[in-house]
Amino acid sequence: MNKFKKCTNCGHLWQLRKDFLDDPTTEIVGYQVNFDHLHLGLILFNHLKCGTTLGIPAGEFKDLYHGPIYNDRMTGTEQCNEYCLHDNNLDPCPEKCECAYVREILQIVRHWPKND
């Protein structure tokens, strides 16, 4: 039996990622970066039905992004806006930074149309 995510509080099961993204009771609220393995950074969602925050690895959404992925990280440089250092910041990164593709994934997920 396939399952994309199960709520750790109420047990609600989303069989597919699309079901999760389409669900009006899920809301993206943050991102916890993992600088060593960007695909393991957690995209944070609130499950509005029960109030739980769920973390899903960014790699689960990588196929939604079709743009460039840069090799160099700008963290700690003058060019860095430090968006990744603040869990609740969902803004896109304008730099050609290794982390920028995850910031673009956040935009895709953030603007995903919800079912009525």
N, C-alpha and C positions, 0 to 999 in steps of 0.2 A: 504494500500500500504506500503510494507516494504521499509525502506531506512536505509542504514548504516550511511552515512554521506552526508551532502550537503555543498558545498563550500559557505562560508559566503560572498565571494566577487562576484564570477561569477555565482553562482547558480548551478554548475555542481553537479549532483546527482550520488552517488555510491549506487546502490541497496543493494549490498552484501559486506561484509568485504573483501572477496576474490577479488571482482572487484577493491576495493580500493588498496589492497596490490599489485595486478597484474599490476596496472596502472603505466606506465613509467613516468607519469607526477606528481606522488607523491613520495616524498623523505623524509625519516626520518631525522630530524635535531637536535632533543633534547628530553629532558625529564625533566619535572618539578615535583619533588617529593612532595608527601603529606604524611608526616611522621605519621599523625594521622590515615589516611585511605589510605594505599598504592594503593588500587584498584582505587582510585580517582586521583592519580597522572596523569599528562597529558603527553602523548607521542606526541611530536610535529612533524608535517610534513609540508613541503613546497609543495604547489600546483604550480608546475612549469609553468603551463599553464597561470596562472594569477598573480602569485607572492605572494599569500596569505599564511600565516602560520595558520595551523589548529591544534587544540588540541583535542586529543581523550583519554578518561580515560583508564589507563592501564588495568583495569578490562575487557575491551572489547576484550582483547587479551589473557586473563589468560588461556583459554582452549588450547592454542597452546603450553603451557609449561607442561611437564610431569615429572619434576624432584622434588627434595626435596624443601620444604618450611620450613625455620628455624624459631624458635620462638623468638630468641634474636636478638636485633638490636646492631650493632657494632659502630654506629655513635657516635663520640666523644671519642672513645677508640684508643689506639695505633695501633690496628689492622686495623682500618678504613682508607681506601685510599681516602675518601671524594668524591668519584665519584658522588654521588647523590647531592652534594652541588653545582655542576657545570652543568647548564642546557644543555650545548653543549657537555658534555662528555657522550659518548655512550658505553664506555668500560665495559666489564663484570667484576663483582666483584668476586675475588677469595675467599672471606671470607664466613664463615657459618653465614651469616647475614640475618635477616628478609627481608631486601631489595634486597637480591641477586637474588631472583626469577624474580623480575621485570627487573633487569639488563640482565637476560637470555632471557626474552621476547624481550628486545631491540635487542638482537643478532638475534633472529628468524626473527623479522620484518626487521631488517637491511639487512639481507642476503636473503630475500624473492625474488625469481626469478620474474622479470618483463616481461610482454608481449612485443613483438617486435613492 
